[in-house]
């Protein structure tokens, strides 16, 4: 899709994250919940992955999986420039298997996008096949509040490049739980104006349905659903029906 062919603009647009804080959170979560020692991380739908670059700087093995050739090439370029080692794998998140299993897998920024329950189950099979038993699978920002269709807009700037991003969703088919997700980036690259758009039809998986599909898959323990913000997740604040939030994390553990 058009936006994913421009990794620099994508990185600028989502440059508000604090990768150091995120990886700090990973290490706390691992200490509390992992049943194995973690040496090897897998970032699914990695994009330019500021997280993997920080992970590699801390001496861990780092693997980035994405379907975008441009994103993976950019990640390798940044890793080389930052003098860290990152392995890249081009694959569909719902159909892959690593040659060497990871100890901890994660997917960020609500990127677990699937078109059907079958695709979600295939995704879980793929992650399970590439994650050691006792290892964790961390899912950031899984949408909980399906009633909201408000657009989100923000602007980021770096080295003279300004990127205004607008993200919106709207329902398409309530019976089949499908919705349209659209992202627009309006770029001012030193006076050159560029408009990039992506649009996908996806399936919304309701929270209890999500848990049922994990149980049906049978390869993971559902450890919990917690509140958080962009960079930090609060293990003392589990989500319940009274405090639904779109800023959250899901944690699974490989059986």
CORVENSUL-V123100 format. One line per field, one symbol per residue. phi: phi as a letter, one per 20 degrees, with the letter a starting at -180 (. if undefined). Layout:
# CORVENSUL-V123100
phi: ???
This chain:
# CORVENSUL-V123100
phi: .gffecffffffgdfffdfffffgfgffffgecfecfdccdcdelflflgfffffffenefccddbeegffffffffffffelcdcecceaffdbbbffcfeebdbcdlmefdceafffffffffffffccffnedcdcelffdeeeecffdcbcccblnddcddccbcbfdbffeldbddcccdddddlneecddccbcecdedfgffgfffffffndceeeqccfadfdcddfecfecfecgbedbcdcdcff
